[in-house]
Amino acid sequence: MATLLSIENLVVAYGAVEALKGVSLEIQEGDVVAVLGANGAGKTTLLKAISGLVPIKEGVIKLKGEDLSKYPAFRLAEQGIMHIPEGRRVFSTLTVEENLDLGSWGIRKNRTPQELQKNKDWVFALFPILKDRRRQFAGTLSGGEQQMLAIGRGLVSQPKILLLDEPSLGLAPILVLEIFRVIRQIHEEEKVTILLVEQNARKALGLADYGYILETGKIVLHDAAAALKESEHVKAAYLGGGRFQRASQ
Ligand code: ATP
């Protein structure tokens, strides 16, 4: 398998505070890679650095061997990097379908209307509820439906890599299952590469191929997801009543 994204020695600082202190990781094409870590570990900062939303102090991020620092953030989506931030941000005064159309804005000039429609139909097939509600204002959707729309809006641009920041946060258990079902489907059927930041460590490792444990800005452990599930450190800190465990796990 080929390496899609590689990060070497990434340092990101907010003023004097270093949120990432020399992070290196690799993502193989078609893999789901989970990043686990406690609050404030630097997970969101890692995703923001990849999508160009925070400046890099040191280090290099490459997509298929190409240094991404030469692109401004608004060009990274065109390169195939799609970031779905935490908090289900949708345009609430636009309809579901208009939100999806905005998602394909970056690739519009390189695709035929038929190709764009095909991508949208694929998202409607993944999330039938969005098809039913295509003419409804996004602000009237439930929290879970808005999360589906946020993911769908990312998918219509056919990204090379999807960066998902805590997609299940704050959702009812049944919707958490639905979101994970879809992530699995995207992975298995379409082989979309996914970098998944999740507070739900058990579910994330159940889905991922590989995982990284981020603690106070440093990778302290990385391995195949199946091996991480058996790691004493991961079990104690993230899976079984350790001090970092959240009520929802
Ligand atoms: P959470 O799970 O709580 O979202 P996280 O692992 O995503 O946490 P980050 O949001 O990346 O962590 O934050 C990493 C560190 O950087 C934290 O100490 C945080 O307080 C700090 N930080 C994040 N954003 C900023 C900012 N805009 N200005 C200053 N410090 C920041």
Residues whose N, C-alpha, C, O or C-beta is under 5 A from the ligand:
A	BS01	ATP	Y14 A19 A38 N39 G40 A41 G42 K43 T44 T45
